[in-house]
Amino acid sequence: MADRRLAVEAWESLFRAQHEIFGEVASDFTGTDLTQPEYDVLLTVTRAPEMSARLRDVTANMLISQPSVSRLVDRMVARGLVTKCSDPTDGRGALVTATDKGARAFRLIATEHGRSIAERMSVLTEDELRQLRDLTQKLRRDRPAD
């Protein structure tokens, strides 16, 4: 078992770094047509085959509760960013699909947001970035490192 004090220090450092970086990149959404949570939904959906993902997969990639994701998706449906229908392979589930409007809004922000993240992470070398990715994946349950 790891040294308890070192484990707590590492956890606090990881948490504070994530919080600080998250706050900095949140400004990427100021004055845009999407909120950061909407962007996160569209990130999952647009990466899926045919820009369609199960609602439970969207929820798994979000940092908010399932009921909050459902309400968010419903608001996005009302705004015309996504559609939502029953999952034909799972009667209890739902499929969320990006509309042309949603995909377009996502693409408009994605390029600049990616640049912003890359710039913030540029304090690390490519080897350090790979190591950080691998270490954080190792900390996550059911997320094998590459």
TAPEVEN-V785369 format. One record per residue. N is the residue number from 0. D_CENTER is the distance of its C-alpha to the mean C-alpha in whole Angstrom. Layout:
BEGIN
n=(N	N)
d_center=(D_CENTER	D_CENTER)
END
This chain:
BEGIN
n=(0	1	2	3	4	5	6	7	8	9	10	11	12	13	14	15	16	17	18	19	20	21	22	23	24	25	26	27	28	29	30	31	32	33	34	35	36	37	38	39	40	41	42	43	44	45	46	47	48	49	50	51	52	53	54	55	56	57	58	59	60	61	62	63	64	65	66	67	68	69	70	71	72	73	74	75	76	77	78	79	80	81	82	83	84	85	86	87	88	89	90	91	92	93	94	95	96	97	98	99	100	101	102	103	104	105	106	107	108	109	110	111	112	113	114	115	116	117	118	119	120	121	122	123	124	125	126	127	128	129	130	131	132	133	134	135	136	137	138	139	140	141	142	143	144	145)
d_center=(31	30	31	30	31	29	26	26	26	23	21	22	21	18	17	18	17	13	15	17	14	11	14	16	13	12	16	14	14	17	20	17	17	14	12	9	8	9	8	4	7	9	6	7	10	12	11	13	17	18	15	15	14	15	14	14	11	9	10	9	6	6	8	11	14	14	17	15	12	15	17	14	14	18	18	16	19	21	20	20	17	16	19	19	22	23	22	25	25	24	26	24	20	19	17	15	16	15	18	20	19	16	15	17	16	12	15	16	14	12	15	16	12	12	16	15	13	16	18	17	17	20	22	21	23	22	23	22	18	19	20	17	15	17	18	15	14	18	17	15	16	17	15	18	18	19)
END
